[in-house]
Amino acid sequence: MPIEQTEVQAKIMQVLDTIMEEWDDDLDEEVTLTSKLVEDVGFASIDFVQFAVAIESEFKQKLGFQALLMQDGAYVDDLSLQQVVDFVFARLNADPVAPTSTAPPKESNVQRIESVDDKVTAEMVEEFRKIIRPCAPHNVPSKKNKPAVFILSPPRSGSTLLRIMLAGCPELFVPPELHLLSYVDMKERLAALDDEHNRHLLEGTIRALMQLKNWSGEEARKFSTACEANGMSCQAFYNILQLAAGDRLLVDKTPTYAVNLDILKNAETDFENAKYIHLQRHPCGTIRSYEESKLTRMMPLMKDSEFSSRALAEMTWLTCHQNTLEFAEQVPSDRILAVQYENLVKQPEIEMRRVCDFLGVDFNPEMLNPYKDQDQRMTDGVDVASKMSGDLKFHLHQNIDPTAADRWRQFYSEEILGDVTKDVAKRCGYDI
């Protein structure tokens, strides 16, 4: 039965009210259908995505917000509330079996950047590395944990998509970002992440416990709090997850691991014959994704840096891949597999079969349908979907989008890259 536009409007206004209740500032004027979400309401980039995810949660339906939020290959600068209502009303009353277009994006009116003056140099990278949080090495345990899998990549490389695709395999347990390997114990982890910018990063372990133990969010938080108070080692907490997962192989997708080589070494210390997926993406694709997502806004050390957001994105990409390539030289070659994001979205079945062979699990066709069985794949947050630990823009799509691989070409030439970045990109298999 078709839904009335007045009902759509009322529910969207209620969702917006709920989001705004979490904000500290009150608006000077009442929000109406003509209100602009950025200019009048005060939305930032991440707020658009959280709003879209919350709306889909309210209507219990994927709506493909990418079609509304992206125009000519670039995310829109602003939208009125009326535009959102009209879009949702049209999608809810559309033919449910009509396919979503995956046509290449139209020619963009955005000026393509052919070169920049502040190209990244090796000296800049050394300065960048100084702001990265040091990591204490883990003590050698009396007994290692059984094997696990770690996805190693910079942020904005498609790791959320890969995680959720892998979660379609019943032989794997693939929770949201765990943020465990970086810390010695749960108390240290809490102290590092319990602030306004990073608190959501604590949610991945709680969501994993909810799934494994069939607990409520409150029960999982209570258990996690006890582990933190007791200073349980992160290796021991991993072991709890692995035991609860039974025969399923644990996969940890936490992009910040690769930013520090010492973090990667902890995996070898704590786990027996761990396996690693080195997820790669063209540096220009990662840079473009950083800038779209305003990621530096969520990272205080980078927000206060004198480097440009583009340079920060490039140096994050570079540092993570330098570390991973160095780490790969210390690990037997049969325990590390390189996967390119571009191949993953253009030839998903070929790539997923290759990953399954590497992990020693059977390929499941459901791995190619990452937008199915959302609860089982843990794409929601502990309390609400819009608090998922990972890339919320995953929710804007309805299927794997092959055009995402090369969309950056509308905005950048490879000549923006520093020579040191080009060299590492070539080592990763990119023809630059």
HELIX and SHEET records of a PDB file:
HELIX    1   1 GLN A    5  GLU A   21  1                                  17    
HELIX    2   2 SER A   45  PHE A   59  1                                  15    
HELIX    3   3 GLN A   66  LEU A   69  1                                   4    
HELIX    4   4 LEU A   81  LEU A   92  1                                  12    
HELIX    5   5 ALA A  122  ARG A  129  1                                   8    
HELIX    6   6 SER A  159  LEU A  166  1                                   8    
HELIX    7   7 MET A  186  LEU A  193  1                                   8    
HELIX    8   8 ARG A  199  LEU A  202  5                                   4    
HELIX    9   9 GLU A  203  LYS A  213  1                                  11    
HELIX   10  10 GLY A  217  ALA A  229  1                                  13    
HELIX   11  11 CYS A  234  ALA A  245  1                                  12    
HELIX   12  12 PRO A  255  VAL A  259  5                                   5    
HELIX   13  13 LEU A  261  ASP A  270  1                                  10    
HELIX   14  14 PRO A  283  SER A  293  1                                  11    
HELIX   15  15 LEU A  295  MET A  298  5                                   4    
HELIX   16  16 PRO A  300  LYS A  303  1                                   4    
HELIX   17  17 SER A  309  ALA A  328  1                                  20    
HELIX   18  18 SER A  333  ARG A  335  5                                   3    
HELIX   19  19 TYR A  341  LYS A  346  1                                   6    
HELIX   20  20 PRO A  348  LEU A  359  1                                  12    
HELIX   21  21 PRO A  365  LEU A  368  5                                   4    
HELIX   22  22 ALA A  385  LYS A  387  5                                   3    
HELIX   23  23 LEU A  392  LEU A  396  5                                   5    
HELIX   24  24 PRO A  402  ALA A  405  5                                   4    
HELIX   25  25 ARG A  407  GLN A  410  5                                   4    
HELIX   26  26 GLU A  414  ILE A  416  5                                   3    
HELIX   27  27 ASP A  419  ARG A  427  1                                   9    
SHEET    1   A 2 MET A  70  GLN A  71  0                                        
SHEET    2   A 2 ALA A  74  TYR A  75 -1                                        
SHEET    1   B 5 LEU A 172  PHE A 173  0                                        
SHEET    2   B 5 LEU A 249  LYS A 253  1                                        
SHEET    3   B 5 VAL A 149  LEU A 152  1                                        
SHEET    4   B 5 LYS A 275  GLN A 280  1                                        
SHEET    5   B 5 ILE A 336  GLN A 340  1                                        
END                                                                             
